[in-house]
Amino acid sequence: MSFTEKLTSLMSRPNQQPGPLDEQPMYIKYGVRFLGIVGAFFCILFGLFNALAVITFNVSCLIGGILQVLIGFIVMALEAPCCFFCIDHVNHLASWTDARPLWNRAAFYCVLALLPVFLCFGLGSLFPCALVFGTGVLYGMMGLGKKASMDEMRQAAVNSGITGVTVAPNMTTTTTSDRAGIINNAQPFSFTGGVGTDSNV
């Protein structure tokens, strides 16, 4: 069994319904999951470190550390539910989340990652929360979808009614859109001499 097959079998869930994540290439899909897992691990690790602020009576860092540990467990449960195989509800929650649009997960991760940073700003909260925030940004970019091909973009530009769109080198299209009427009806400037000079000379 190859490394990718092992990784795929560990990361996949039985009886999983197809979702929007299945349209992505394998290296992007599992790369984002890996970044989320690493971010969750560091959230738990640095969250425990930040929770030691109870020694110095720093309540905001204590709450931020507890939140970081909680965020780490939530992200780990959604990205790698195989780590929580003994809890049945984690699989249902992860399957439900995978069926949702990707921008939901992106917004959820980005908002979650900001909370501990606002409570206790420091490297212990900034680094792991930046990994979770980056995971959310990547999910958001995946939610936007694939970029269209050059031919599709060229056709959309031609059909949009914009005047003077360059669709290929040395080729410009013109349309008769009402919005473009002012530019199409523009008269050329006449060249006259300076003030007080005779232009007929």
N, C-alpha and C positions, 0 to 999 in steps of 0.2 A: 504494500500500500504506500503510495507516494505521500509526500508532505502535504501537498494541496488537498488530496483526498482526505487525509486525516483532519486537516483544518476545517474542511467543508463539513465533514461528519460531526465534528465537535460544535460548530457554529450553527448548524441547521437544527431545526426542530421537527419532530415527526408530526404528520397531519397538518402541516402549515399551509394555509391558503396563500395563493399568489397575491402579491401586493405590488405597490409602486417601486419597491426596492429591487424587484426581480428584473426590471427593465435595464438596470445599470450593469456595466461590465463587472466581471468578478473581482478584478483587482481594486476597483473603486469601492465596491460594496464591502468587501472584507477589509480594505484599508481603512475606511471610515469606522467600521466596527472595532478594528484594532486600536485606532486612536481613541475611541471612546472607552475601551477597556483600560488602556494605559492611563487615560485621564481619570477614570474612576478609581484605579488603584492609588494614584498619587493623591487624589482627593481624600481617600480614607487615611492614607499615611500622614499627610500633612495636616489633616483635620484632627487627628489624635495629637499631633504635636502642638497645634494651636489650642486645643482644649486644655493643655497643661498651663494655660494662662490663669487657671484658677489659683495657682500658687501665688501669682502677683496680683490677684483680685481684679483682673481685667475682664469685666463681664462681657463686653462686646466681642472680644476675641474668643472667649469661652463659647458664646452663642454661635459665633462664626465657625468655630471648629466643629461644634456639634452639627451645624448645618452642612458643613463640608463632608463629614462622615455620612450623613444621611443622603446627600447628593451622590456621593460615591457609590453607595449601595443601590440607589435608584438607577443610576446610569449603568452600573454593572448588571443589574437585573434585566434591564431592557436590551443591552447589547450582547450579553452572554448569559442567558438564562440557564445554561448548562452548569453554571457555578452554584445555582440554587435548585438542583434537581430534586431535593427532598421537599421543597415547598411547591405544591401543585398550582397555586394561584399565580405564581411568577410566570409560568408558561402561558397561562391564559392572558395575563396582562401584556406579556411580550408579543403574543400573537395579535392581540387587539391593537397594540401600538404599531406593529408592522403593517396592518391593514389600513391604517390612517394615512392621509397625505403626508408627504415628507416635510412640508413646511410646518406642520403641527409639532413634529419632533424637534425641528430646528428652533422654533420659537421657544419651546419648552426648555431645551438645553441652554439656550442663550440667556433666558431670564433666570434660570436656576444658577448659572455660573456667576451672575452679577451679585447675588445676595451676599455671599461670604466676603467678597472683595469690599463691598460697601461697609460691612460691619467691622472688619479687621484687615486694613490694607497693609500688605507686606508680602514678601516673597513666598511665604508659606501658604498664602491664600491666592496670590496672583498666578503663580505657575500652574498649579493643578486646575484652577478654574479657567485659565486660558486654554488648556487642552480640551476641557469640556465645551467651552465657548467655540473653539475651532471646530470641534465635532459638529456643533449646531450649525455653524456657518457652512460646512461642507454638505450637511444634509439639506440646507437651504439652497445651495447651488445645484445639488442633485434634483431638488424639487422643481427647479426652473426648467429642467429638461435639456435634451441635447440641442446643440446649435444646429440650425437648418443648413442644408447644403448650399453651395454657392448659387446653383441654378434656382433653388427655391427662394433665396433672398433676392436674387435678381428679378424674378417674376413678381415677387411681392412689391419691390420698389417700382416696377413698371406699372402695376395695377393700383398703386396708392394714390396716383394723381398728382405727384410732385413734378414740377417742371425742372428740366435740366438735370435729371438724375443720370449719373454716369453708370452705365450697366456693364460696360466692358471698355478696355482701353480704346480710345479714338472712336467711341460710339456713344451718343447722347440721345435720350428720348425726350420728346416734348409732348405735352398733353394740352387739352383745352379745358382744364379745370377752371371754375370761376375764381378760385383762390389765386390762381396764377395769372389772371387777366391783367393785373396792374403791371406785372413785370413784362408780359408779352407786348403790351401797348406802349411801353416806354419809348420815347423819341430820343434819337441821338443828340448829343450836345453839339452846338455849332461852335466853331473856333473863330473868335473875333480877335481883333487886335486889342491892345491895352487901352486904357482910358485916355482919351485925348489924341488917339492916333487914328489915322484914316486906314480902314481895312481894305479899301479898294486899290491902294497903291501897290 
